[in-house]
Structures are given as structure tokens and as C-alpha cells.
Amino acid sequence: MTDSRPGVTVREDGSRRVFLALLDDGTEAGGAYYRRRDGVVTFTHTEISPDLEGQGIGSALAAGALDQVRAAGERIVTLCPFVKAYVERHPEYQDLRA
């Protein structure tokens, strides 16, 4: 059995206030949009291209974005239902909550 899920890299685009999910071929598969203030990143909305949903890209995006927030020493607020549910399912990110 082979894993057909695409490889995902997460990169922040600060000018657009979004963490981007980029596929191995450079395709923008989606983004986790945010506001940042006083060391707190508020996730407001996450979207994945409809033709790529259900392939684990959203989860890879959430994990990558949260890891970058942690590395920057920041905290999070999860207004976005997807990121909120992801954090609730992954206790290793609970400590990031503001």
C-alpha cells in the first residue's frame, strides 16, 4: 500500500497574514489566516482548496502553523473552528492557548 497524500510545507506570509500550505510542486493548497498582536496569534479562518480536501493538508497546515507560533514564543487564540478542533484533539498544543 502506498501513501498518496501530497507532501506539505507550511510557510508564513506575513504581508498577507496567513500560514500557507504548499505542496511539493509549489501549489498553494490553502491557508490559515490570522491576526497578530502583542505576542498572540489569533487564528480567524482556515481554508483548503476544495479539490484537495480530505487529504490531511489541513492537519499538516495546523500543525506547521502552531509549531511556528511556538518557535516564536507566541500564544494563540482559536476563533477558527478548524484550528480550535485541531488543538482540542492534540494536547501537545494546549499550552499555546492565551
HELIX and SHEET records of a PDB file:
HELIX    1   1 PRO A   50  LEU A   52  5                                   3    
HELIX    2   2 ILE A   57  ALA A   71  1                                  15    
HELIX    3   3 PRO A   81  ARG A   89  1                                   9    
HELIX    4   4 PRO A   91  LEU A   96  5                                   6    
SHEET    1   A 5 VAL A   8  ASP A  13  0                                        
SHEET    2   A 5 VAL A  18  LEU A  23 -1                                        
SHEET    3   A 5 GLU A  28  ARG A  37 -1                                        
SHEET    4   A 5 VAL A  40  ILE A  48 -1                                        
SHEET    5   A 5 ARG A  75  THR A  78  1                                        
END                                                                             
